[in-house]
Amino acid sequence: ETTYYFKVEPLLWQILYKDEETNEAAIVCNSVIEALAYQPNIKKDTDDKWYVIDDHGNFVVDGSGNKIYANNYEYSALRQFLINDFYETAFNDLQQSLIQEITVDNSAASTGSTTNSYACNNTQDKIWALSGKEMDMI
């Protein structure tokens, strides 16, 4: 049996923007935090589009019965990792109490486009992956 050791370094953070009136800020992690698939469970349907599937290969549907596109951030494995595993592991109780939940813009505008048929619902998150629009701010 082989044992592997990895060097663990502190996460590096950068202020993305700060509201001088409220003293609230959005920060971005400049460190690589994980290597995982955005959405590992996907399958192409007869309409030639990719959708999320469950562990049995069945298409996952939203509350309205619509199949969920593979690039839907609201249902992505990446979002689940960030709001659950990463949030619980990377921050202590005090830090978690200071992190505020916001409405994350997942609209077409967040992709840098005026229309995007694959845009999804906005989400309420404390931790999120930056959109194309937010990446332009860095």
N, C-alpha and C positions, 0 to 999 in steps of 0.2 A: 504494500500500500504506500502511495506517495502522498506526502503532505506538502501543500503549497502555502506560502506566506505572501501577503501583499502589503505594500506600504500604504497606509491610510493617512491622508493629509487633510487638513481643515479645508472646508469649502470656501471658495473665494466669491465674494459678493460685490456687486456694483449697483449704485443707485441709478435706476432708470429714469425716474422723475420724482420730484418732491413738491408738495403743496406747501408753500411758505406760510399760508394762513392757518392751516390745520395741523401742520407739522407731520402730515402723513406722507409716506413714500412708497413707491414700488421699487423693489430690488430684484435683480436678476443674478442667478448663480452663474459664475464664469467657469466653474469646474464641471467636468464630466461626472454625472452622478449615477448613471446606469446605462447599460447597453441592452435595450429591449426593443421588440417590434412594436410599432405604433398600434397595430391591430393584427395579431397573429392568426386569428381564426376567420378566414374569409373564403368566399367561393364565388365564381362567376355564374350568373344565372343565364337563362335563355335570351334575355334582353341585352346580353353582352356587357353587363355592368357587374361590378364586384360588390358583394354584400357581406355583412357579419353573419357568422354561423355559430351555433352552440357546439358543445362537445360531441353531439350526435350527428353533426352535419346538417342540421335543420336551420333555415334562415331565421334570424332573430328579428322580431318586429317591435315597433314602438307602441305606445298607448293607443294609436289610431289604426293599428294593424298594418302599417307600412314597413316594408323591409328596410333595414338600416344600412346605408351605404358604408363601405369599408373605411372611408376617410372621415366618418362622422366623429368629431372630437368628443361630443357628449357621451358616447358609448365606447370610446376607445380604451384599449388596455393601458395606454400611456396615461390617460387622465386617472384611471383607477389606481395606478401605481403612485402617481403624484399625490392625490388627495387622501390616500390611505397609507401605504407603506412608507413613502418618503416623508410625509408630514409627521407621522408618528415616530420615525426613527431619527430624523435630522434635527428635530427641535424638542427642547425640554418643555416642561409644563409652563414656565414663565413665558418663554418665547411663543408657545402656542397661544397663550392668552393675549398676546400683543398683536398677533397676525389677524387682520380683519378679513372677513368674507366680502367679496365684491361680485358684481355682475360681470362676467367675462363675455366680451363681445365676440360671438362666433358667426356673425352675419357675413354676407358677401363682402361688405366694406373691410372686414378684418383681413381678407385675402388680397386686398389691393384692387378689387374689382367692384363694379357696380352691380353685376349680376353673377351669381354662382349657384347653380341648381343643387350643388352638393353642400352648401352652407347648412349649418345645423342650428338648433336652438341655443340661445345664450345659456350659460350655466352659472351657478352660484358656487364660487370656489375661493379658497384661501391660497391655494397653490395652483398654478396653471402653466401650460407651455405657451410661449410667446407666439403671437400671430405674425403674419407677414408684415402687417402695419406696425406692430410693436417692434419688430426686428429693425425696421427702418429708423427707429428712434435711437438705436444704440450707436 
